[in-house]
């Protein structure tokens, strides 16, 4: 009887705690990701035989990007450290709908992007590289040419009025009535279809702030029951009116962090602007750990902003990426940022990739993956000097220090609380910070630079290594002297 009682307690405890534990674990998982956002038609043309509707001279026409083109670049994206690719809608669209939002068939891949087999291959190849594929799923709208609109029996599936035409790429859609049970079933079946058919890893719900809350909860709960590890991300259509309610959904793993976009883009595109401004905004908005980005397919490209202000793209992107990859939340990078590109809707110019920036992205990505503190640690601002700020992330017994100097001159900040006999080791630029004669650890950075530090024991100068170097140098000098004397004797005929 006692054993039965213990077993019953264990089962009940697991039943009560596992959903919370699972949700927390999943949140940590999403924050361990580095997301790369892909606008499929403007990424890479893998099948050049598909020319229908393609016109590179027309910004509103298809430009040829497809699923095969993404598959072809998986190794490149893997090398850059991206772990999750979020694709723009790939469902069958009305003519001219290169962006994916004029959906006519929720159960078919748009022929311009390829076939279901192309999608399956992309997912398979991504999984072999430990990468995830997430699809942007449009639940609120269909194209005004969708066949359902010709069916009188489905007249009540659509709302009579639409207020979305002013939004980019939504001028040819109608709004679905998600309170209608038949519409709910229609959308749920579509969601199930792509999960079961293509083995994808997640959905990014377009305009989740405009989705009926009861339906969104119902849909995401259903998906969570199908696959608890499936990522469910929320896109925000109208940040200015969004009430932050999506953060309360236990089934939504992360919400687009629009409140940080503007301060990040403005701070790093204008040298001399204090980095602390971003941190203060984060605190004012409740320290939300969402999906962080510095530009996307709707915004002006960050590269264009900084070029207008006369900044160096390589230097500036290094600062911005250091902040993105070390701050709380999940970093999202829009395609072409690694080049870096200034045109939002142009096919990615892979041949123009900056090798120095590529190496930096690889390195900062590796740091985020290596240190749990950069994924889920506490975050605090230790101090600022001019436009330089010093941050600290702590998880369990691990502390990481992040210094970013956006100033137009060198700055330094002192750190308290580090034991004597320790040193700060830089992981991006291989810098060392040792305790000075006052017992302080003073981090100094040149203008427009950044560094990430770990704490380690100060072993002092490596005299053995220095001795070897000096010994080799001494032998070299002695050899030069010997050969010079020998040459002089030969010339003198001795």
N, C-alpha and C positions, 0 to 999 in steps of 0.2 A: 504493500500500500504506500509505503514511504517513497519507494522508487517511482511509482506512478504519479505521486504528488509532485515530486521534483521535476519529472518529465513534463508534466502539465504546466508548471511554473515557467520552465524554459521555453516551451512552445508559445505560451501567452506573452512572455517578455519579448520574444523575437517578433511576434505579430504586432506588438505595440511600438517597438523601437525601430524595426527594420525600415519602414517607409521614410522616417526622419533621417536615419543613418544613410539610406540610399540616396536621398535628395542631397545631403551634404557631400557625400562622396562624388556625386555627379557634378555638383557645382565646382568642386575642386578639379574634376576632370576637365571641364570646359575651360577653366582658368589655366590649365596646363597647355592649352592649345595655342597655336599661332595661326590665325585665319588669313587666308588669301581670297579676296573677293574677285570673282570673275564675271565680266559681262561677256557672255559666250560669243556673240557675233563680232566683238571687237577685241578678241584675244589672239587667236592664231588659226590660220586657215590650213587644216590638215588634208582636206579633200578638195583639191583645186578643180576637180571636174564638175563640182556643183556650182554653176554660174547663174542659175535662175534668180532673179531679183537682186543680184549682186552688182553694185555700182559704187566704186570707191570714190567717185567724184561727188556723190550725193550724200550729205551727212545724215539724211533721213532714210537711206536705203540700207539693205544688208551689205556688209563688207566681207562676208565669207568665213568668219570665225565659226568653228564647229567643235563637236565633242572629240573627234579624232585629233584636232589641233591641241586640245588640252592633254590628251593621253600622250601625245608626242613630247610634251614639255614636262612630264611628271618628274623626270630625273633632275631637271634644272630646278624645279620648285622644291623638291626634296632637299637638294643641296643647299638651298637658301634657308632651310629650316622650317618651312611651312608644313603644318601637320593636318590642317583641314581646309578644303577648298569649298567655298560657298558659290554655287553657280546661279546666275540669273535665271528666270523662268525658262524652261526648255519645252513646255507644252506647245502643241500645234497652234500657231497664231494666224490671224488674218493677214492678208498681203500688206507688206510694209512694216509689220510689227517686229522689227529686228531686236527690240528690247525685251520682248517676251510677255508684255502685259495685255495684249489683245487676244486672249485665249478663245479658240473655237472648239477645242477638243482637249479635255483634261486627261485623256487616256492615251495620248499619242505624242511622240517626239516630233517637234517641228522638222519637216524634211530639210530645211536649211541647215539645221544643226546635225543631222544624221539620222540614225535609226535607234530602236531600242537595243539592238545588238551593240551599237557603238557605245551606248550608255553603260550596258553591262560590262563591256570590255574596260571602259574607263574605271568603273568601280572596282573591278577585279584587279586591275593593274595598280590602282591606288592602294588597295588593301595589302597587296604584296609589298608595298613600300611603307606600310604602317601609317598610311594617310587616310583621311576620311573624306567622303563626298556628301555634301549637304545641298539640297535643292531649295531654291526660293519657291514657296508655295503661295499662290494667289487664291485666297478664299473669299475675298470680298466682291470681285468683279469678274465678268466675262466680256468678250467682245460684243459690240452691238450687232455683229453679224453672226452670233452664235445660233445654231439651229434651233435651240430651245425657244427662241423668240418667235418662231413660226408656228409653234404648237399652242393652240388656244388653251389647252388643259394646263399649260405651265405659265399662264399669264400672271399668276400671283407669285411666281418665283422671283420676280424682279420688282424693285421699288419703283414707284411711278416717277420720282424725282431724284436727280443726282447732283451732288454738290462737289464732285471731284474733278470736273473737267478742267479746272484751273491748274491741276497738278501735272507735272511733267509725265508724258506718255499715258495719261488716263483720259485723254479727250475723246477716245472712241470706245468707251466701256459703259456698261450698265451695272448698277449695284444690285447684288443679290440680297434677298430678304432672308437673313439667317435665322429668323424666328420661325420660318416655315419648316415643318418636320421633313418635308420632301427635299428641300434644299439642303438641310442638314445631312440627310442620308446620301444625297448626291455628292456632297463634298467629302464626307467621311469615306465613301467608297473609293473616291479618287485618291485620297490620302493612303488608304490601304493598298491600292493598286501599285503605286510606285515603290512602296516598302517591300511588298512581296515579289514584285516583278524584277526589280533592279538591285535589291539588297543595299539600298542607300543607307546613310548613317544619320541623317537628320533633316529637319525642315527649318527654314527661316521663313516665318510667317510674315508676308508682305502686309504693311499697314495694319499691324496687330492692334494698334490703338483705335482703329476704326471697325474692328471686328466686334460682333455682339459678344459681350463678356460671358454670358451663359453658354453660348455655343462654343466659344474658344476653350472654356474650361472643360466642356464635354468632350470636344475633339482631342485636346491634349491629354486628357485623362485616359481616353480610349487608346491613344497611341502609346502612352506610357505603360499601359497594361499589356499591349502587344510586345513591346520591347523597352524595358526600363533603361537601357543604355542609349536609346535613341536621343540625339540632341534635338532640343526644341528651342529655337531662338526667336526673338521678337524684333521686328523692324518697326520704326515709328514714322508715320507719314507726316504728322503735324506736331512737331516738338513744342511749338508755342502753346498748344492747347492740351497737350498730353498731361494727364493727372498723376502719373507715376504708378497707376494701379496695377500694371502688369507685373511689377516686382513682387506682388503678393500671391501670384499664381505659383503654387508649389511645383507645377508641371512645366513651367517655363524656366529653362536653365539660365538664360541670360538675355538681357534687354539692351538694345542699342543705347549707348550712353551719349545722347545728343548734347547734354549740358557741358561736356568736356571738349566737344569738337571745336567750338569757336575759340575758347581760350588757348587751346593747344596750337591751333593754326595761326592765331594772331601773335602769340608769344614767340614762336620759333621762326615766323616769317618776318620778324622785325627785331634785328639785333639790338641789344641794350634793354629789352623788355624783361622784367624779373620773372624767373621761372616759378617763383613762389605764388604767382597769380593763379596758376593752374591748380596748385594744391589747395589754395583758399577756396576756389570754386568747388572743388571736390568735397571739401568739408561742409560748405554751405548747402550742398545738395544731398547731405546725409551719407556721405562716404559710400556711394553706390558703386558696386564692382560689376560693371556691365561690359558691353562690347565697345572698346575704345578705338577711335579712328581719327585720322587727321585730314582725310578727304575720302570721297567715294564717287560713285557714278553720277550723283546729283549735284555735287559741289564743284566749285572751281578747284582745279588741281593745286595741291600744295606747292609743287614745283613752280607753277606759274606765278603764284603769290610771291614766293621768295625771289624769283627772277625780276619781277616788277620792282622789288625793293633793292635790287642790286646785290643780292647775296649769292654766295657760292653754293650751288646745289649739293655738292658732296659734303661740305662742312656742315651745312644746315640740316640735311637729312640725317647725319650722324647724331646730332643733338636730339632731333625729334624722335628718332628710333630708339635712342637710349631711354628717353622718357617713356615711350609707348611700351617697350619691352620690360621695363622694371616697375611700372606703376601697377596698383591693384586693378584687376579686371583682365579682360582678354584682348590682346592686340589684334586689330584687323587692318590688313594692308590691301589697298586697292591695286589691281593689276597695273603693271608698268612703273610702279614706284621705285622698283629696284634698278630702273634704267639710268636716271629717273626721267619720266615723261612729263611734259607740260600740257598735253592734249588729252582731255577726258575720254573722247569717243573715237580715238584713232586705234587701229590695230597695234598691238604691242611691238615695238621696234627692238626685237631681241639682238639684232646686230649692233645696236648702239649701246649695249650694256656697259656701265662703268665698272671695271674690274675691282677698283679700290672699294667702291660702295658694296659690291657683291661680297667681297671678303669681310667687310665690316658687318653686313647683315648676317652672314654665316656665323661670325664670332659672337655677336650679341644674342643670336638665336640659341647658340650652344650654351651660353651662360644661363639663359632663362630655363632651358631644359635641365641643366645640371643642378641648379640650386632651387630647392623647394621654396626657400624664403622669397624668391622673386615671383612665385606663382600664388602663394597663399599666406605670406607672412604679414605681420602687423606693419603699418606704414606710418612714418612720422617725419616731419620736417625738423631737422636739427638746427638749421640756421641758414642765414642768407647774407651775402655781401655783394652789394650792387645787384647785378642781374644773375649772380651765381647762387645756386641753392644746393644744400646737402641733405639727402634723405637717408633714412635707415629702414631696412626691412628685416624683421626678426621672425624666425620660426623655430620653435623648440630651442635648441642651443646654438643656432646658427644666425649670425648677423651679417648683413650685406650693406655696404655704404655706397650710395650713388651720388656722385658730384657732377653737376651740369652747369657750365659757365656760358651763359648766353650774352655775356657782357662784351663790350668792345675793347676791354683791357683785362689784364690778368687780375685774378681775385684769389683770396684765400680764406679759409674758415677753419677754426680750431675745433677739435672734438674732445669731449669729456667722457669719462667712464671706461677708458681702455686701460687695461692693466699695464704696469711697467714691465718691460722685457718683451713686449709684443711689437708687431709692426703691421702696417696696412699694405697689402700687396695688390697692385692694380692689375686687372684682368684684361683690359682693352688695350692700354698703352704700355703695360709692363712697368708702371711707376711704383716707387716705394716711398712710404711715409714712415719715418722713424721718430721716436720720442726725442724732443729737443732738450736743451739744458734746463728749461723751465718745467719739464715734465709734461709738455703739451704735444699733441699730435695735430700738426697743422697741414691741411690739404690745400695745396696751391695749384691752380690750373691756368694755363694760358687762355687767351681770349678764344671764344667759340670752340671749346673742347669739352669733352666729358670723360669720366672714368668710373669704373665699378671696382670696389675694393672688398677684399676679404681680410679677416684678422688672422695672423699667424705669428708664431714665435720669431723673435728677432735673433737670427743666428749670427748677426754681425757680418763682417766682410769674410768672404770665402778665401782665406789665406792659402789653402792648399791649391785652389784653382789659380789664384794670383801667382803663387810660386811657380807653378807649371808654366804659366804664360810668360813670366819673367825669365824662367830658365830657357824656354824655347827662343825667346827674343835675344837672350845673352849668347846662346849658341850661334844664332843667325848673325849677330854683330861680330862675334869672334871669327866666324867663317869669312865674312866680308873683309875684315882686317887682314886675315891670313892671305886671302886671295889677292888683295891689293898689294901687299908687300911682295908676294911671289911674282906678281906681274912687273913690279918696279925692278926687281932683281934681274928678271929676264930681259927687260928693256936695257938695263945697264950692262948686260953681258956678263953678269956674275955667275 
